């Protein structure tokens, strides 16, 4: 009987499941009073109105479950409200991926609480905004999409090593500038001697050159630090 009553409070609208206030609160494991409090704090997008009835959908339910998960992880309501605002105003996944999926990188879908777990205590609105601006992150409903699993894992590893996420993102922005320049060098080189159709086949060679040069540059930098910071050939 309880299940029948629950279903009676639900409707379908353009293929989406919708819930009345009481049903949404029950599914989210909170009280109606708490739900209304979250709505007043603008933690939830406005419901669809049909006369005096407020209809919520699965995006509202996912947002409520996210709020509960973030509260359990020690986030404050003010912090969650700022994160929610950043999500709501972030670029969507279509803008993030542009013309199509990356050819060699694997995008990763994350919930807000999974993102918080990757960067314990540092998934702040400021850092989130920087990652959105850099193009690392986009949004798809209540999900977050990271453009590259490799970049996500490296960023997480650097943060675990004690490097602030803000500094990691700032370094990422500088690396992006140099990467764009390197891509231009190789694209120009190949197009002078081959065709655009050859670019996918030759891109591993370009990547190998960059990896080798970076490795050698790190060797030179570390040897220089070991010698007291003086460049080679000055002693």
ABEGO torsion letter per residue (X at the ends): XAAAAAAAABBBBGGBBBBBAAAAAAAAGBBAAAAAAAAAAGABBBBBBBEABBBBBAAAAAAAAAAAAAAAAGBBAAAAAAAAAAAAABBBAAAAAEAEBBAABBBBBBBAAAAAAABBGABBAAAAAAAAAAGABBBBEABBBBABAAAAAAAAAAAAAGBBAAAAAAAAAAAAAAAAAAAAAAAAAAAAABBAAAAAAAAAAAAAAAAAAAAAAAAAAAAAAAAGGBBBGAX
